[in-house]
Amino acid sequence: MEKTWKPTTAGILSIIAGAIAVIFGILLAALGALAGGLAWLTGIPGIGGLVAGMAAIPIILGIVAIVGGIYALKREVWGLALAGAICALSGPWFILGILAIIFVAMGKNEFK
């Protein structure tokens, strides 16, 4: 079986999108902590916990995208590589996820 550039490119795109999502989630959690400290200014009780709780979503999706990207680079577990590419769709960087899905699907026959 010949190795092509498609799974490699998909893996790199998934890892990049996942890293951006994790960084975004960490920044959102920091913003939640800051908002929690300044809750008395906003007049909204529990706003810090709400914002920090929302940070879990991009962090989890980013981790799945990174793991899927690693498996795409290894050309193993096609389903996990595809799941990682799908999780790379989250956020304004969704074009990376679209391209990753296309390249993982096109390179399906290269996976073990």
N, CA, C and O of each residue as an XYZ file, in Angstrom:
448
protein
N       0.843     -1.177      0.000
C       0.000      0.000      0.000
C       0.893      1.248      0.000
O       1.808      1.380      0.813
N       0.608      2.126     -0.905
C       1.399      3.354     -1.030
C       0.894      4.399     -0.036
O      -0.311      4.593      0.122
N       1.827      5.060      0.622
C       1.462      6.124      1.552
C       1.370      7.435      0.779
O       2.279      7.803      0.035
N       0.260      8.125      0.972
C       0.076      9.421      0.323
C       0.120     10.523      1.380
O       0.289     10.257      2.570
N      -0.031     11.726      0.935
C       0.033     12.891      1.806
C      -1.277     13.141      2.541
O      -1.300     13.925      3.489
N      -2.358     12.503      2.137
C      -3.681     12.842      2.671
C      -3.826     12.591      4.175
O      -4.226     13.509      4.890
N      -3.522     11.387      4.693
C      -3.649     11.207      6.145
C      -2.675     12.069      6.947
O      -2.997     12.524      8.045
N      -1.490     12.289      6.396
C      -0.518     13.143      7.086
C      -1.044     14.570      7.192
O      -0.977     15.190      8.254
N      -1.563     15.080      6.092
C      -2.115     16.433      6.091
C      -3.321     16.528      7.022
O      -3.467     17.503      7.759
N      -4.178     15.516      6.986
C      -5.349     15.509      7.871
C      -4.919     15.509      9.333
O      -5.505     16.216     10.152
N      -3.902     14.725      9.663
C      -3.415     14.677     11.036
C      -2.856     16.008     11.494
O      -3.128     16.457     12.607
N      -2.079     16.630     10.637
C      -1.501     17.932     10.994
C      -2.596     18.976     11.185
O      -2.549     19.758     12.135
N      -3.583     18.994     10.286
C      -4.679     19.955     10.407
C      -5.489     19.712     11.682
O      -5.879     20.662     12.360
N      -5.739     18.448     12.009
C      -6.482     18.133     13.234
C      -5.706     18.555     14.475
O      -6.281     19.097     15.420
N      -4.409     18.308     14.469
C      -3.585     18.687     15.623
C      -3.549     20.204     15.788
O      -3.649     20.709     16.907
N      -3.407     20.927     14.692
C      -3.393     22.394     14.769
C      -4.727     22.916     15.298
O      -4.754     23.753     16.201
N      -5.837     22.422     14.735
C      -7.158     22.872     15.185
C      -7.397     22.494     16.643
O      -7.982     23.270     17.399
N      -6.947     21.305     17.039
C      -7.104     20.881     18.428
C      -6.298     21.734     19.385
O      -6.773     22.075     20.468
N      -5.081     22.082     18.993
C      -4.242     22.932     19.844
C      -4.868     24.315     20.001
O      -4.860     24.884     21.093
N      -5.405     24.847     18.920
C      -6.076     26.152     19.002
C      -7.283     26.062     19.934
O      -7.517     26.965     20.737
N      -8.049     24.973     19.828
C      -9.230     24.808     20.681
C      -8.843     24.687     22.153
O      -9.504     25.265     23.016
N      -7.784     23.945     22.445
C      -7.345     23.802     23.840
C      -6.874     25.150     24.390
O      -7.209     25.510     25.519
N      -6.110     25.885     23.607
C      -5.650     27.210     24.044
C      -6.842     28.137     24.270
O      -6.887     28.872     25.257
N      -7.804     28.098     23.351
C      -9.014     28.906     23.501
C      -9.762     28.527     24.779
O     -10.235     29.402     25.504
N      -9.870     27.230     25.056
C     -10.549     26.772     26.264
C      -9.845     27.220     27.529
O     -10.491     27.599     28.506
N      -8.521     27.176     27.512
C      -7.756     27.630     28.678
C      -7.960     29.128     28.901
O      -8.126     29.578     30.035
N      -7.947     29.887     27.820
C      -8.190     31.329     27.944
C      -9.606     31.609     28.433
O      -9.826     32.532     29.217
N     -10.566     30.810     27.969
C     -11.943     30.972     28.419
C     -12.077     30.638     29.904
O     -12.825     31.297     30.626
N     -11.354     29.616     30.358
C     -11.367     29.277     31.783
C     -10.753     30.404     32.613
O     -11.246     30.724     33.695
N      -9.681     30.998     32.104
C      -9.062     32.124     32.807
C     -10.019     33.312     32.859
O     -10.102     34.006     33.872
N     -10.734     33.541     31.772
C     -11.726     34.610     31.749
C     -12.836     34.328     32.758
O     -13.331     35.242     33.417
N     -13.223     33.056     32.875
C     -14.238     32.685     33.862
C     -13.772     32.934     35.278
O     -14.542     33.387     36.124
N     -12.503     32.636     35.538
C     -11.958     32.895     36.869
C     -11.934     34.392     37.154
O     -12.233     34.829     38.265
N     -11.578     35.165     36.146
C     -11.570     36.619     36.303
C     -12.988     37.142     36.506
O     -13.220     38.005     37.353
N     -13.929     36.621     35.736
C     -15.317     37.059     35.875
C     -15.877     36.660     37.235
O     -16.688     37.382     37.815
N     -15.441     35.508     37.741
C     -15.888     35.095     39.074
C     -15.399     36.047     40.148
O     -16.109     36.335     41.111
N     -14.183     36.532     39.975
C     -13.637     37.488     40.932
C     -14.305     38.845     40.846
O     -14.344     39.594     41.822
N     -14.828     39.154     39.676
C     -15.476     40.451     39.478
C     -16.992     40.331     39.383
O     -17.648     41.215     38.832
N     -17.554     39.251     39.911
C     -18.994     39.014     39.799
C     -19.810     40.119     40.453
O     -20.927     40.407     40.025
N     -19.265     40.727     41.472
C     -20.003     41.793     42.146
C     -20.194     43.000     41.224
O     -21.128     43.779     41.413
N     -19.312     43.162     40.223
C     -19.475     44.260     39.268
C     -20.590     43.983     38.266
O     -21.345     44.884     37.902
N     -20.686     42.747     37.830
C     -21.678     42.408     36.809
C     -23.067     42.269     37.384
O     -24.057     42.490     36.686
N     -23.150     41.907     38.646
C     -24.457     41.707     39.251
C     -25.081     40.374     38.877
O     -26.246     40.123     39.187
N     -24.319     39.521     38.215
C     -24.823     38.207     37.815
C     -24.123     37.159     38.671
O     -22.946     36.870     38.452
N     -24.828     36.589     39.638
C     -24.170     35.589     40.486
C     -23.879     34.308     39.698
O     -24.707     33.844     38.914
N     -22.715     33.759     39.917
C     -22.345     32.505     39.269
C     -21.833     32.640     37.851
O     -21.654     31.632     37.167
N     -21.591     33.861     37.389
C     -21.133     34.056     36.011
C     -19.756     33.438     35.789
O     -19.467     32.925     34.708
N     -18.918     33.488     36.805
C     -17.578     32.916     36.669
C     -17.623     31.416     36.453
O     -16.904     30.883     35.608
N     -18.468     30.733     37.215
C     -18.610     29.290     37.057
C     -19.205     28.918     35.718
O     -18.828     27.907     35.124
N     -20.131     29.727     35.241
C     -20.743     29.470     33.937
C     -19.722     29.583     32.814
O     -19.639     28.708     31.952
N     -18.950     30.656     32.827
C     -17.947     30.859     31.780
C     -16.852     29.801     31.874
O     -16.414     29.269     30.854
N     -16.414     29.497     33.079
C     -15.381     28.475     33.252
C     -15.903     27.100     32.847
O     -15.153     26.294     32.295
N     -17.176     26.822     33.114
C     -17.772     25.554     32.705
C     -17.869     25.415     31.199
O     -17.710     24.323     30.652
N     -18.130     26.527     30.536
C     -18.174     26.492     29.070
C     -16.800     26.218     28.475
O     -16.701     25.781     27.329
N     -15.758     26.464     29.225
C     -14.395     26.232     28.739
C     -14.100     24.752     28.575
O     -13.196     24.384     27.825
N     -14.842     23.898     29.261
C     -14.598     22.456     29.166
C     -14.902     21.932     27.766
O     -14.257     20.986     27.312
N     -15.857     22.520     27.086
C     -16.250     22.024     25.758
C     -15.111     22.145     24.752
O     -14.748     21.135     24.148
N     -14.523     23.333     24.536
C     -13.421     23.380     23.566
C     -12.192     22.598     24.005
O     -11.447     22.096     23.163
N     -11.970     22.489     25.308
C     -10.810     21.718     25.771
C     -10.994     20.241     25.433
O     -10.069     19.604     24.928
N     -12.172     19.694     25.705
C     -12.425     18.278     25.409
C     -12.387     18.022     23.906
O     -11.758     17.065     23.455
N     -13.056     18.871     23.130
C     -13.039     18.693     21.673
C     -11.625     18.836     21.119
O     -11.242     18.122     20.192
N     -10.858     19.750     21.682
C      -9.476     19.934     21.238
C      -8.609     18.725     21.532
O      -7.776     18.340     20.712
N      -8.802     18.124     22.698
C      -8.022     16.931     23.041
C      -8.367     15.780     22.106
O      -7.478     15.062     21.650
N      -9.658     15.601     21.816
C     -10.059     14.541     20.879
C      -9.480     14.811     19.493
O      -9.043     13.880     18.816
N      -9.471     16.073     19.065
C      -8.898     16.415     17.760
C      -7.402     16.121     17.721
O      -6.895     15.629     16.713
N      -6.699     16.414     18.796
C      -5.258     16.137     18.846
C      -4.997     14.636     18.804
O      -4.133     14.177     18.056
N      -5.736     13.872     19.600
C      -5.554     12.411     19.603
C      -5.897     11.833     18.232
O      -5.180     10.969     17.725
N      -6.984     12.302     17.634
C      -7.342     11.840     16.292
C      -6.287     12.200     15.265
O      -6.012     11.419     14.354
N      -5.697     13.372     15.404
C      -4.623     13.776     14.498
C      -3.398     12.897     14.634
O      -2.740     12.585     13.641
N      -3.086     12.496     15.852
C      -1.944     11.597     16.072
C      -2.200     10.251     15.409
O      -1.308      9.687     14.776
N      -3.418      9.736     15.554
C      -3.741      8.459     14.917
C      -3.788      8.579     13.396
O      -3.490      7.616     12.690
N      -4.157      9.742     12.891
C      -4.118      9.937     11.443
C      -2.676      9.933     10.945
O      -2.391      9.385      9.880
N      -1.773     10.532     11.698
C      -0.360     10.514     11.313
C       0.203      9.098     11.336
O       1.029      8.737     10.498
N      -0.251      8.295     12.304
C       0.205      6.908     12.402
C      -0.501      5.997     11.397
O      -0.068      4.870     11.152
N      -1.596      6.504     10.820
C      -2.445      5.728      9.913
C      -3.046      4.504     10.619
O      -3.088      3.411     10.056
N      -3.496      4.701     11.828
C      -4.133      3.658     12.628
C      -5.499      4.158     13.097
O      -5.708      5.363     13.230
N      -6.401      3.258     13.341
C      -7.740      3.519     13.891
C      -8.428      4.650     13.110
O      -8.509      5.789     13.571
N      -8.914      4.303     11.929
C      -9.530      5.284     11.045
C     -10.696      6.009     11.723
O     -10.863      7.215     11.535
N     -11.496      5.293     12.501
C     -12.642      5.909     13.162
C     -12.240      7.004     14.135
O     -12.895      8.044     14.210
N     -11.167      6.776     14.877
C     -10.693      7.792     15.815
C     -10.093      8.982     15.067
O     -10.253     10.128     15.486
N      -9.407      8.707     13.967
C      -8.869      9.803     13.158
C     -10.005     10.653     12.594
O      -9.905     11.879     12.546
N     -11.083      9.998     12.168
C     -12.240     10.732     11.652
C     -12.936     11.505     12.770
O     -13.355     12.644     12.565
N     -13.062     10.897     13.947
C     -13.670     11.595     15.086
C     -12.854     12.830     15.460
O     -13.414     13.879     15.779
N     -11.537     12.700     15.420
C     -10.684     13.855     15.696
C     -10.868     14.958     14.675
O     -10.884     16.140     15.018
N     -11.008     14.564     13.410
C     -11.232     15.565     12.363
C     -12.585     16.245     12.545
O     -12.712     17.446     12.305
N     -13.593     15.487     12.966
C     -14.912     16.075     13.211
C     -14.852     17.038     14.396
O     -15.458     18.109     14.357
N     -14.132     16.668     15.437
C     -13.988     17.563     16.595
C     -13.187     18.816     16.245
O     -13.295     19.834     16.928
N     -12.389     18.743     15.189
C     -11.630     19.916     14.750
C     -12.535     20.965     14.110
O     -12.085     22.071     13.812
N     -13.801     20.629     13.898
C     -14.752     21.581     13.313
C     -15.163     22.691     14.274
O     -15.672     23.724     13.836
N     -14.955     22.500     15.563
C     -15.443     23.462     16.544
C     -14.650     24.760     16.493
O     -13.419     24.749     16.481
N     -15.350     25.849     16.464
C     -14.693     27.154     16.511
C     -14.569     27.812     15.150
O     -14.940     27.230     14.130
N     -14.045     29.027     15.140
C     -13.901     29.776     13.891
C     -12.873     29.178     12.937
O     -12.811     29.573     11.772
N     -12.083     28.249     13.403
C     -11.071     27.588     12.584
C     -11.642     26.328     11.937
O     -10.894     25.395     11.646
N     -12.945     26.289     11.711
C     -13.628     25.095     11.222
C     -13.148     24.645      9.849
O     -13.316     23.478      9.494
N     -12.557     25.541      9.072
C     -12.062     25.152      7.747
C     -10.975     24.085      7.877
O     -10.847     23.220      7.010
N     -10.196     24.145      8.953
C      -9.190     23.109      9.188
C      -9.864     21.756      9.393
O      -9.378     20.736      8.904
N     -10.970     21.748     10.108
C     -11.713     20.513     10.338
C     -12.342     19.970      9.070
O     -12.347     18.760      8.845
N     -12.872     20.857      8.241
C     -13.468     20.409      6.977
C     -12.415     19.744      6.107
O     -12.643     18.667      5.557
N     -11.265     20.387      5.983
C     -10.190     19.802      5.180
C      -9.698     18.492      5.787
O      -9.409     17.543      5.059
N      -9.601     18.432      7.118
C      -9.152     17.202      7.775
C     -10.129     16.059      7.520
O      -9.706     14.931      7.264
N     -11.424     16.335      7.586
C     -12.425     15.298      7.309
C     -12.288     14.790      5.879
O     -12.324     13.584      5.635
N     -12.134     15.706      4.949
C     -11.997     15.315      3.539
C     -10.767     14.442      3.343
O     -10.839     13.409      2.678
N      -9.640     14.848      3.917
C      -8.396     14.098      3.705
C      -8.401     12.753      4.430
O      -7.842     11.781      3.923
N      -9.024     12.681      5.609
C      -9.129     11.391      6.301
C     -10.014     10.447      5.492
O      -9.697      9.267      5.337
N     -11.119     10.970      4.980
C     -12.018     10.130      4.184
C     -11.342      9.657      2.898
O     -11.506      8.504      2.497
N     -10.590     10.536      2.257
C      -9.910     10.158      1.014
C      -8.793      9.146      1.255
O      -8.477      8.351      0.371
N      -8.198      9.172      2.436
C      -7.099      8.265      2.733
C      -7.507      7.049      3.551
O      -6.655      6.403      4.160
N      -8.795      6.728      3.574
C      -9.295      5.630      4.411
C      -8.584      4.309      4.135
O      -8.312      3.557      5.070
N      -8.281      4.014      2.892
C      -7.675      2.719      2.563
C      -6.230      2.593      3.047
O      -5.651      1.510      2.961
N      -5.641      3.669      3.548
C      -4.272      3.619      4.064
C      -4.209      3.277      5.549
O      -3.124      3.053      6.087
N      -5.358      3.235      6.214
C      -5.391      2.973      7.652
C      -5.425      1.479      7.919
O      -5.934      0.695      7.118
N      -4.866      1.103      9.072
C      -4.869     -0.313      9.482
C      -6.200     -0.677     10.076
O      -6.403     -1.822     10.481
